[in-house]
Amino acid sequence: QVQLVESGGGLVQPGGSLRLSCAASGSILSIDVMGWYRQAPGKQRELVADITFGGNTNYADSVKGRFTISRDNAKNTVYLQMNSLKPEDTAVYYCNAERVLKLGVTGLYDYWGQGTQVLVSS
């Protein structure tokens, strides 16, 4: 089974920074796209940013210029550097791995992490 383990969430003041990490494990041969989604109370889960194996990135308009996504393919790890945080960034952040190829498994599958809380408040 593929596991995605997130870390780096917490409480930060407005204007502050946090760095989220997500490490995928479980006999993985490759991961096409890795990304971060978030879900605030009472709202739908939304894409924050994603990055392809080749390094192409995509960001939600609300985080462009403030957040930076990156990945280490050798470690199957994705990062999200979040700067200039705002109260509206408060949410549970989920790591996603799309089209994962596993050793000994036919087909490509998607996986989710368990989520990490980010709270932006003074």
C-alpha positions, -999 to 999 in steps of 0.1 A, spaced: 0 0 0 12 35 -8 14 59 22 17 96 21 30 112 53 26 149 57 44 172 81 50 208 88 16 222 96 9 243 127 0 277 140 15 308 124 8 345 126 -4 364 95 25 373 73 45 343 85 58 312 67 54 275 69 69 246 49 49 215 43 65 182 34 49 150 21 68 117 17 54 89 -3 64 53 4 55 18 -7 74 2 -36 68 32 -58 84 32 -92 71 66 -103 46 93 -95 32 115 -123 18 144 -104 22 154 -68 1 182 -53 -14 199 -23 -51 205 -17 -68 222 12 -101 222 28 -114 249 51 -143 243 74 -176 244 55 -158 245 21 -150 220 -6 -115 207 -10 -96 228 -35 -63 225 -54 -35 247 -40 -7 236 -63 7 207 -81 39 197 -99 46 171 -126 75 146 -126 92 169 -150 88 200 -128 59 218 -144 39 236 -118 3 248 -114 -10 272 -87 -44 284 -75 -48 321 -82 -51 328 -45 -16 315 -37 4 326 -67 34 346 -57 32 334 -21 35 297 -23 61 276 -40 58 238 -47 88 216 -54 96 179 -54 124 155 -50 117 126 -74 144 104 -59 128 107 -25 91 107 -38 87 138 -17 68 170 -24 71 203 -5 50 234 -2 67 266 9 41 290 21 50 327 26 30 358 35 3 336 50 -32 350 55 -60 339 78 -79 327 47 -51 302 42 -63 284 73 -73 248 63 -64 212 65 -38 206 38 -38 173 20 -10 158 -1 -20 140 -33 -1 116 -56 -16 111 -90 -10 82 -113 13 62 -91 31 33 -106 39 6 -81 63 -24 -83 43 -55 -92 10 -37 -97 -8 -32 -130 -23 2 -135 -19 37 -121 -36 48 -90 -41 80 -69 -34 84 -32 -41 109 -5 -24 118 27 -41 121 61 -39 159 61 -21 185 82 -37 215 99 -25 250 91 -39 278 113 -31 314 105 -41 336 133 -28 363 156 
